[in-house]
């Protein structure tokens, strides 16, 4: 299970970084965006009633 978990984490990292490449505010020299905006744009918003807003 740990190997699958590590692989999933690596794939999520790649997905988030890939998503950030298309966000103008995430490019060098810009202000950046909040984790929530990245989460939404990457399609990772879980929107669970008991979730505190953090992906992990």
GIPEHU-V248766 format. One record per helix or strand. SS is the DSSP state (alpha for helix, beta for strand). FROM is the first residue (numbers start at 1). LEN is the number of residues. If there is no record, write none. Layout:
[[SS,FROM,LEN] [SS,FROM,LEN]]
//
This chain:
[[alpha,2,19] [alpha,24,3] [alpha,35,7]]
//
